[in-house]
Amino acid sequence: MKKIIKQIVGVDVSKDTLDANLSFMDEEMITQNIQSKCFMNTKKGINEMIKWFKKQCKNDIPIKIVCEATGVYYELLAYYMHEKGFEVSVVLPYKISSFMKSGNVRNINDKVCAQQIAEFGLLRKLVSWQPPKENLRKLKGLTRERSQLIEERTMLKNRKHAQDISILTDETTIKRSKLHIDFINKQIKLIEKQIREIVKEDVELANKIKKIITIDGVGFTTAVTVVAETDGFHLVRNGRQLVCYAGLDVIVKESGSSVKTKGKISHKGNKYLRRALYFPALTNVNHKKSYKEFYDRIFEKHYIKMKAYVAVQRKMLMLMYTLWKNDTVFDPDYENKKALNKSIKNLEQPKEVALTELVHDCSM
């Protein structure tokens, strides 16, 4: 029997059930589907799943749990398995979908999805999932709730505007709309107060947030949203990864001489990050000279406004990441100082070359 080197439990998560599949990989890199079984998406069901795969798996080889990020339904599995000491990886659904297409999988059901998730885990090197800190988890929930309430308020304001103009609208309808808007405004203020209290309790977090908001156009709520959605930039290894996570990366499709599409942002990322950065980018372009010049340079290349605004959002996101990583404040003269140092270096370089040539001539 060939030696088993890797074992994965792939889990297809839904609201009520967990379809699990145990698969092995041997020393010749050949994958083998061992067994599948369905469990309830509860703590009792997860405990039954643990007993099931422990009977089947090899005790001398670490076992890893791989699941899709299916809405909020995967959270119980991920948190509970992590508490039990298992290594967990959470994969974005579109990655599993693309993997299944590459394998020419035609018939799709929960059992097949679990098998494909397990095989994906065997063939890929996945980053281990870590639960976010308690305060950042709370902040993420509150900032998302605030964002949803603002969307709802905008919808209600638009409806009230139409009601105010229409001659068919009853006065009581307008009053109810106004009361609804006032209620949402109060809820937003309560959420903002709670956010500030949570940040204030964590001295280190509060200090870093203060440094981030020194960036032009970045307010307290924007900074908290970005930090919460990235889990304090915990798993961010570089700027490119962060840009991709936010869905602000540019996709270009070119092949031969016939296929050449215009570059566009992927949108395959965290929509809350993009939403948080959108209005700050607009504000900076309209009121800050440096951002306006940067925007104009990008716009003159493509003549696409949204592409230029996205470039500004990327720049702001990278600035926030840099300040967080270096634990420093924003220096508005940084670019000027950098250019000045470069100019000084360029002025000194010809003198060194001339001196070298002079020494060389004298030696002749």
Beta strands, then each sheet from edge to edge (+ up, - down):
strand 1: 4-13
strand 2: 17-26
strand 3: 31-40
strand 4: 63-68
strand 5: 87-91
strand 6: 250-251
strand 7: 254-255
strand 8: 259-260
strand 9: 264-265
sheet 1: 3+ 2- 1+ 4+ 5+
sheet 2: 6+ 9-
sheet 3: 7+ 8-
end
